[in-house]
Amino acid sequence: MKKQRCSVVGNSPIILSSTYGNQIDSYDVVIRCNKAPTQGLEEHTGARTTIRFLNGVVARLLTTPEASYQNPQFNNNFSNWKSLRLEDVLKDEHIILKDDNPTVQEVSAVVAGKHEVTGITPSYFEKLKKLSNSSNPTAGFCAVVWASETFETVDCYGFDFYEKAQEGDTKLHYYEEVYNFKGYEWHNFQKEREVLSSLTNVTFHY
């Protein structure tokens, strides 16, 4: 039987307009995605991280950092990600890989003794792709769906489904100055919002 209460913290800048930090930390499990930091922002983001979902691009910052940072496509889309090193963000966390490149084994070899690493199965990822009507569901979408099936109640903070980011005039994440995000070309934010809003044990806080 599912018993634990879970909070999932998104990376939208809207989280800085609220002060849910203590509330977020009060849950049994706190899930964050990719490089989201908390230091100095605890009033808004909370401080605890139990589980962190990583997509392949971010996970490769652990396994092949120099190659990732020198990749032209990476630099064109995420020009200042160098300012925040993933290894400086991670604490004692359970890492869940959204993609299988890099593999669980490759990431585990890098963070051995520091973090538990698992990955969602290919069949589960196929399910998530169908749900989101996309070949590449976001890490946040994967985290919320997974949490809804794992915990009794799930409360989400810092999600706006990139509405303003699609306009190109606001930064993508609360922690980095990345603009003109083209993620809507490969993610289906509208469908993700529709699906997540339909989950009966999931509540969004704005």
C-alpha positions as protocol buffer text, in pm:
chain_id: "A"
residue {
  index: 1
  type: MET
  ca { x: 0 y: 0 z: 0 }
}
residue {
  index: 2
  type: LYS
  ca { x: 125 y: 348 z: -88 }
}
residue {
  index: 3
  type: LYS
  ca { x: 177 y: 550 z: 228 }
}
residue {
  index: 4
  type: GLN
  ca { x: 435 y: 821 z: 177 }
}
residue {
  index: 5
  type: ARG
  ca { x: 367 y: 1180 z: 76 }
}
residue {
  index: 6
  type: CYS
  ca { x: 585 y: 1318 z: -201 }
}
residue {
  index: 7
  type: SER
  ca { x: 665 y: 1662 z: -339 }
}
residue {
  index: 8
  type: VAL
  ca { x: 799 y: 1711 z: -691 }
}
residue {
  index: 9
  type: VAL
  ca { x: 979 y: 2039 z: -752 }
}
residue {
  index: 10
  type: GLY
  ca { x: 990 y: 2175 z: -1106 }
}
residue {
  index: 11
  type: ASN
  ca { x: 1248 y: 2416 z: -1245 }
}
residue {
  index: 12
  type: SER
  ca { x: 1027 y: 2701 z: -1362 }
}
residue {
  index: 13
  type: PRO
  ca { x: 1119 y: 3055 z: -1251 }
}
residue {
  index: 14
  type: ILE
  ca { x: 771 y: 3083 z: -1099 }
}
residue {
  index: 15
  type: ILE
  ca { x: 899 y: 2899 z: -793 }
}
residue {
  index: 16
  type: LEU
  ca { x: 1090 y: 3213 z: -692 }
}
residue {
  index: 17
  type: SER
  ca { x: 763 y: 3405 z: -659 }
}
residue {
  index: 18
  type: SER
  ca { x: 647 y: 3176 z: -379 }
}
residue {
  index: 19
  type: THR
  ca { x: 776 y: 3076 z: -36 }
}
residue {
  index: 20
  type: TYR
  ca { x: 688 y: 2709 z: -26 }
}
residue {
  index: 21
  type: GLY
  ca { x: 1032 y: 2600 z: 93 }
}
residue {
  index: 22
  type: ASN
  ca { x: 935 y: 2469 z: 437 }
}
residue {
  index: 23
  type: GLN
  ca { x: 625 y: 2305 z: 295 }
}
residue {
  index: 24
  type: ILE
  ca { x: 827 y: 2127 z: 27 }
}
residue {
  index: 25
  type: ASP
  ca { x: 1072 y: 1994 z: 285 }
}
residue {
  index: 26
  type: SER
  ca { x: 790 y: 1858 z: 503 }
}
residue {
  index: 27
  type: TYR
  ca { x: 715 y: 1567 z: 268 }
}
residue {
  index: 28
  type: ASP
  ca { x: 849 y: 1216 z: 317 }
}
residue {
  index: 29
  type: VAL
  ca { x: 1015 y: 1228 z: -26 }
}
residue {
  index: 30
  type: VAL
  ca { x: 1130 y: 1531 z: -226 }
}
residue {
  index: 31
  type: ILE
  ca { x: 1195 y: 1488 z: -598 }
}
residue {
  index: 32
  type: ARG
  ca { x: 1389 y: 1733 z: -815 }
}
residue {
  index: 33
  type: CYS
  ca { x: 1499 y: 1720 z: -1178 }
}
residue {
  index: 34
  type: ASN
  ca { x: 1831 y: 1768 z: -1353 }
}
residue {
  index: 35
  type: LYS
  ca { x: 2056 y: 2044 z: -1217 }
}
residue {
  index: 36
  type: ALA
  ca { x: 1808 y: 2220 z: -988 }
}
residue {
  index: 37
  type: PRO
  ca { x: 1999 y: 2369 z: -690 }
}
residue {
  index: 38
  type: THR
  ca { x: 1867 y: 2478 z: -351 }
}
residue {
  index: 39
  type: GLN
  ca { x: 2157 y: 2657 z: -182 }
}
residue {
  index: 40
  type: GLY
  ca { x: 2063 y: 3016 z: -106 }
}
residue {
  index: 41
  type: LEU
  ca { x: 1711 y: 2960 z: -239 }
}
residue {
  index: 42
  type: GLU
  ca { x: 1571 y: 2743 z: 37 }
}
residue {
  index: 43
  type: GLU
  ca { x: 1288 y: 2983 z: 119 }
}
residue {
  index: 44
  type: HIS
  ca { x: 1148 y: 2918 z: -228 }
}
residue {
  index: 45
  type: THR
  ca { x: 1273 y: 2573 z: -324 }
}
residue {
  index: 46
  type: GLY
  ca { x: 1322 y: 2393 z: 5 }
}
residue {
  index: 47
  type: ALA
  ca { x: 1653 y: 2230 z: 92 }
}
residue {
  index: 48
  type: ARG
  ca { x: 1596 y: 1855 z: 84 }
}
residue {
  index: 49
  type: THR
  ca { x: 1636 y: 1626 z: -215 }
}
residue {
  index: 50
  type: THR
  ca { x: 1557 y: 1257 z: -187 }
}
residue {
  index: 51
  type: ILE
  ca { x: 1532 y: 1159 z: -553 }
}
residue {
  index: 52
  type: ARG
  ca { x: 1660 y: 1333 z: -865 }
}
residue {
  index: 53
  type: PHE
  ca { x: 1547 y: 1251 z: -1218 }
}
residue {
  index: 54
  type: LEU
  ca { x: 1815 y: 1315 z: -1481 }
}
residue {
  index: 55
  type: ASN
  ca { x: 1775 y: 1327 z: -1857 }
}
residue {
  index: 56
  type: GLY
  ca { x: 2053 y: 1198 z: -2080 }
}
residue {
  index: 57
  type: VAL
  ca { x: 2201 y: 1540 z: -2160 }
}
residue {
  index: 58
  type: VAL
  ca { x: 2244 y: 1625 z: -1793 }
}
residue {
  index: 59
  type: ALA
  ca { x: 2359 y: 1276 z: -1691 }
}
residue {
  index: 60
  type: ARG
  ca { x: 2638 y: 1298 z: -1949 }
}
residue {
  index: 61
  type: LEU
  ca { x: 2772 y: 1596 z: -1760 }
}
residue {
  index: 62
  type: LEU
  ca { x: 2878 y: 1338 z: -1503 }
}
residue {
  index: 63
  type: THR
  ca { x: 3015 y: 1070 z: -1734 }
}
residue {
  index: 64
  type: THR
  ca { x: 3167 y: 1278 z: -2016 }
}
residue {
  index: 65
  type: PRO
  ca { x: 3176 y: 1638 z: -1889 }
}
residue {
  index: 66
  type: GLU
  ca { x: 3436 y: 1782 z: -2122 }
}
residue {
  index: 67
  type: ALA
  ca { x: 3280 y: 1629 z: -2434 }
}
residue {
  index: 68
  type: SER
  ca { x: 2938 y: 1754 z: -2325 }
}
residue {
  index: 69
  type: TYR
  ca { x: 3050 y: 2109 z: -2258 }
}
residue {
  index: 70
  type: GLN
  ca { x: 3238 y: 2126 z: -2589 }
}
residue {
  index: 71
  type: ASN
  ca { x: 2947 y: 1993 z: -2796 }
}
residue {
  index: 72
  type: PRO
  ca { x: 2830 y: 2278 z: -3027 }
}
residue {
  index: 73
  type: GLN
  ca { x: 2465 y: 2177 z: -2996 }
}
residue {
  index: 74
  type: PHE
  ca { x: 2492 y: 2183 z: -2617 }
}
residue {
  index: 75
  type: ASN
  ca { x: 2657 y: 2524 z: -2615 }
}
residue {
  index: 76
  type: ASN
  ca { x: 2412 y: 2673 z: -2863 }
}
residue {
  index: 77
  type: ASN
  ca { x: 2113 y: 2568 z: -2657 }
}
residue {
  index: 78
  type: PHE
  ca { x: 2252 y: 2591 z: -2305 }
}
residue {
  index: 79
  type: SER
  ca { x: 2531 y: 2843 z: -2331 }
}
residue {
  index: 80
  type: ASN
  ca { x: 2591 y: 2903 z: -1962 }
}
residue {
  index: 81
  type: TRP
  ca { x: 2525 y: 2563 z: -1808 }
}
residue {
  index: 82
  type: LYS
  ca { x: 2896 y: 2561 z: -1722 }
}
residue {
  index: 83
  type: SER
  ca { x: 2821 y: 2805 z: -1442 }
}
residue {
  index: 84
  type: LEU
  ca { x: 2648 y: 2533 z: -1244 }
}
residue {
  index: 85
  type: ARG
  ca { x: 2823 y: 2198 z: -1212 }
}
residue {
  index: 86
  type: LEU
  ca { x: 2594 y: 1902 z: -1154 }
}
residue {
  index: 87
  type: GLU
  ca { x: 2841 y: 1740 z: -916 }
}
residue {
  index: 88
  type: ASP
  ca { x: 2824 y: 2051 z: -696 }
}
residue {
  index: 89
  type: VAL
  ca { x: 2445 y: 2025 z: -677 }
}
residue {
  index: 90
  type: LEU
  ca { x: 2412 y: 1658 z: -593 }
}
residue {
  index: 91
  type: LYS
  ca { x: 2387 y: 1559 z: -228 }
}
residue {
  index: 92
  type: ASP
  ca { x: 2305 y: 1214 z: -87 }
}
residue {
  index: 93
  type: GLU
  ca { x: 2040 y: 1137 z: -347 }
}
residue {
  index: 94
  type: HIS
  ca { x: 1880 y: 851 z: -535 }
}
residue {
  index: 95
  type: ILE
  ca { x: 1939 y: 927 z: -903 }
}
residue {
  index: 96
  type: ILE
  ca { x: 1682 y: 796 z: -1152 }
}
residue {
  index: 97
  type: LEU
  ca { x: 1786 y: 810 z: -1518 }
}
residue {
  index: 98
  type: LYS
  ca { x: 1514 y: 899 z: -1764 }
}
residue {
  index: 99
  type: ASP
  ca { x: 1717 y: 781 z: -2063 }
}
residue {
  index: 100
  type: ASP
  ca { x: 1961 y: 493 z: -2112 }
}
residue {
  index: 101
  type: ASN
  ca { x: 2247 y: 698 z: -2256 }
}
residue {
  index: 102
  type: PRO
  ca { x: 2451 y: 707 z: -2040 }
}
residue {
  index: 103
  type: THR
  ca { x: 2360 y: 381 z: -1875 }
}
residue {
  index: 104
  type: VAL
  ca { x: 2299 y: 313 z: -1507 }
}
residue {
  index: 105
  type: GLN
  ca { x: 2633 y: 132 z: -1496 }
}
residue {
  index: 106
  type: GLU
  ca { x: 2822 y: 427 z: -1647 }
}
residue {
  index: 107
  type: VAL
  ca { x: 2672 y: 680 z: -1407 }
}
residue {
  index: 108
  type: SER
  ca { x: 2714 y: 446 z: -1111 }
}
residue {
  index: 109
  type: ALA
  ca { x: 3085 y: 414 z: -1189 }
}
residue {
  index: 110
  type: VAL
  ca { x: 3124 y: 792 z: -1158 }
}
residue {
  index: 111
  type: VAL
  ca { x: 2920 y: 844 z: -841 }
}
residue {
  index: 112
  type: ALA
  ca { x: 3009 y: 516 z: -671 }
}
residue {
  index: 113
  type: GLY
  ca { x: 2962 y: 531 z: -295 }
}
residue {
  index: 114
  type: LYS
  ca { x: 2787 y: 870 z: -312 }
}
residue {
  index: 115
  type: HIS
  ca { x: 2450 y: 808 z: -477 }
}
residue {
  index: 116
  type: GLU
  ca { x: 2223 y: 519 z: -561 }
}
residue {
  index: 117
  type: VAL
  ca { x: 2152 y: 505 z: -936 }
}
residue {
  index: 118
  type: THR
  ca { x: 1862 y: 334 z: -1111 }
}
residue {
  index: 119
  type: GLY
  ca { x: 1680 y: 390 z: -1438 }
}
residue {
  index: 120
  type: ILE
  ca { x: 1326 y: 362 z: -1563 }
}
residue {
  index: 121
  type: THR
  ca { x: 1276 y: 58 z: -1783 }
}
residue {
  index: 122
  type: PRO
  ca { x: 1246 y: 83 z: -2163 }
}
residue {
  index: 123
  type: SER
  ca { x: 887 y: -44 z: -2144 }
}
residue {
  index: 124
  type: TYR
  ca { x: 798 y: 220 z: -1883 }
}
residue {
  index: 125
  type: PHE
  ca { x: 959 y: 491 z: -2095 }
}
residue {
  index: 126
  type: GLU
  ca { x: 750 y: 375 z: -2392 }
}
residue {
  index: 127
  type: LYS
  ca { x: 443 y: 415 z: -2173 }
}
residue {
  index: 128
  type: LEU
  ca { x: 549 y: 770 z: -2082 }
}
residue {
  index: 129
  type: LYS
  ca { x: 605 y: 856 z: -2448 }
}
residue {
  index: 130
  type: LYS
  ca { x: 255 y: 740 z: -2534 }
}
residue {
  index: 131
  type: LEU
  ca { x: 104 y: 931 z: -2243 }
}
residue {
  index: 132
  type: SER
  ca { x: 279 y: 1252 z: -2343 }
}
residue {
  index: 133
  type: ASN
  ca { x: 224 y: 1200 z: -2716 }
}
residue {
  index: 134
  type: SER
  ca { x: 592 y: 1273 z: -2759 }
}
residue {
  index: 135
  type: SER
  ca { x: 912 y: 1087 z: -2839 }
}
residue {
  index: 136
  type: ASN
  ca { x: 1087 y: 1277 z: -2559 }
}
residue {
  index: 137
  type: PRO
  ca { x: 879 y: 1348 z: -2247 }
}
residue {
  index: 138
  type: THR
  ca { x: 1036 y: 1593 z: -2005 }
}
residue {
  index: 139
  type: ALA
  ca { x: 1212 y: 1477 z: -1690 }
}
residue {
  index: 140
  type: GLY
  ca { x: 949 y: 1662 z: -1488 }
}
residue {
  index: 141
  type: PHE
  ca { x: 666 y: 1477 z: -1659 }
}
residue {
  index: 142
  type: CYS
  ca { x: 838 y: 1143 z: -1601 }
}
residue {
  index: 143
  type: ALA
  ca { x: 898 y: 1229 z: -1236 }
}
residue {
  index: 144
  type: VAL
  ca { x: 537 y: 1328 z: -1165 }
}
residue {
  index: 145
  type: VAL
  ca { x: 382 y: 1027 z: -1340 }
}
residue {
  index: 146
  type: TRP
  ca { x: 624 y: 792 z: -1164 }
}
residue {
  index: 147
  type: ALA
  ca { x: 557 y: 959 z: -830 }
}
residue {
  index: 148
  type: SER
  ca { x: 180 y: 936 z: -878 }
}
residue {
  index: 149
  type: GLU
  ca { x: 213 y: 560 z: -917 }
}
residue {
  index: 150
  type: THR
  ca { x: 455 y: 524 z: -627 }
}
residue {
  index: 151
  type: PHE
  ca { x: 319 y: 749 z: -351 }
}
residue {
  index: 152
  type: GLU
  ca { x: -21 y: 807 z: -200 }
}
residue {
  index: 153
  type: THR
  ca { x: -24 y: 1182 z: -259 }
}
residue {
  index: 154
  type: VAL
  ca { x: 196 y: 1401 z: -478 }
}
residue {
  index: 155
  type: ASP
  ca { x: 221 y: 1779 z: -454 }
}
residue {
  index: 156
  type: CYS
  ca { x: 399 y: 1969 z: -732 }
}
residue {
  index: 157
  type: TYR
  ca { x: 572 y: 2307 z: -710 }
}
residue {
  index: 158
  type: GLY
  ca { x: 753 y: 2515 z: -971 }
}
residue {
  index: 159
  type: PHE
  ca { x: 568 y: 2389 z: -1278 }
}
residue {
  index: 160
  type: ASP
  ca { x: 433 y: 2620 z: -1550 }
}
residue {
  index: 161
  type: PHE
  ca { x: 485 y: 2389 z: -1850 }
}
residue {
  index: 162
  type: TYR
  ca { x: 715 y: 2646 z: -2013 }
}
residue {
  index: 163
  type: GLU
  ca { x: 432 y: 2875 z: -2117 }
}
residue {
  index: 164
  type: LYS
  ca { x: 641 y: 3194 z: -2095 }
}
residue {
  index: 165
  type: ALA
  ca { x: 960 y: 3023 z: -2213 }
}
residue {
  index: 166
  type: GLN
  ca { x: 788 y: 2944 z: -2542 }
}
residue {
  index: 167
  type: GLU
  ca { x: 753 y: 3317 z: -2597 }
}
residue {
  index: 168
  type: GLY
  ca { x: 1131 y: 3344 z: -2590 }
}
residue {
  index: 169
  type: ASP
  ca { x: 1145 y: 3640 z: -2353 }
}
residue {
  index: 170
  type: THR
  ca { x: 1195 y: 3473 z: -2020 }
}
residue {
  index: 171
  type: LYS
  ca { x: 1456 y: 3238 z: -1882 }
}
residue {
  index: 172
  type: LEU
  ca { x: 1396 y: 2866 z: -1889 }
}
residue {
  index: 173
  type: HIS
  ca { x: 1500 y: 2770 z: -1536 }
}
residue {
  index: 174
  type: TYR
  ca { x: 1500 y: 2955 z: -1207 }
}
residue {
  index: 175
  type: TYR
  ca { x: 1873 y: 2895 z: -1166 }
}
residue {
  index: 176
  type: GLU
  ca { x: 2025 y: 2983 z: -1505 }
}
residue {
  index: 177
  type: GLU
  ca { x: 1998 y: 3252 z: -1771 }
}
residue {
  index: 178
  type: VAL
  ca { x: 1891 y: 3039 z: -2067 }
}
residue {
  index: 179
  type: TYR
  ca { x: 1650 y: 3200 z: -2311 }
}
residue {
  index: 180
  type: ASN
  ca { x: 1481 y: 3117 z: -2642 }
}
residue {
  index: 181
  type: PHE
  ca { x: 1422 y: 2758 z: -2541 }
}
residue {
  index: 182
  type: LYS
  ca { x: 1314 y: 2538 z: -2834 }
}
residue {
  index: 183
  type: GLY
  ca { x: 1204 y: 2246 z: -2621 }
}
residue {
  index: 184
  type: TYR
  ca { x: 848 y: 2279 z: -2744 }
}
residue {
  index: 185
  type: GLU
  ca { x: 980 y: 2147 z: -3076 }
}
residue {
  index: 186
  type: TRP
  ca { x: 1052 y: 1807 z: -2921 }
}
residue {
  index: 187
  type: HIS
  ca { x: 838 y: 1808 z: -2605 }
}
residue {
  index: 188
  type: ASN
  ca { x: 457 y: 1824 z: -2594 }
}
residue {
  index: 189
  type: PHE
  ca { x: 398 y: 2061 z: -2302 }
}
residue {
  index: 190
  type: GLN
  ca { x: 26 y: 2098 z: -2366 }
}
residue {
  index: 191
  type: LYS
  ca { x: -29 y: 1722 z: -2355 }
}
residue {
  index: 192
  type: GLU
  ca { x: 191 y: 1689 z: -2047 }
}
residue {
  index: 193
  type: ARG
  ca { x: -17 y: 1950 z: -1865 }
}
residue {
  index: 194
  type: GLU
  ca { x: -338 y: 1770 z: -1969 }
}
residue {
  index: 195
  type: VAL
  ca { x: -218 y: 1430 z: -1849 }
}
residue {
  index: 196
  type: LEU
  ca { x: -68 y: 1548 z: -1520 }
}
residue {
  index: 197
  type: SER
  ca { x: -374 y: 1757 z: -1438 }
}
residue {
  index: 198
  type: SER
  ca { x: -589 y: 1446 z: -1476 }
}
residue {
  index: 199
  type: LEU
  ca { x: -401 y: 1245 z: -1212 }
}
residue {
  index: 200
  type: THR
  ca { x: -631 y: 1220 z: -913 }
}
residue {
  index: 201
  type: ASN
  ca { x: -362 y: 1209 z: -644 }
}
residue {
  index: 202
  type: VAL
  ca { x: -154 y: 1495 z: -787 }
}
residue {
  index: 203
  type: THR
  ca { x: -196 y: 1861 z: -687 }
}
residue {
  index: 204
  type: PHE
  ca { x: -17 y: 2161 z: -838 }
}
residue {
  index: 205
  type: HIS
  ca { x: 73 y: 2464 z: -624 }
}
residue {
  index: 206
  type: TYR
  ca { x: 139 y: 2798 z: -794 }
}
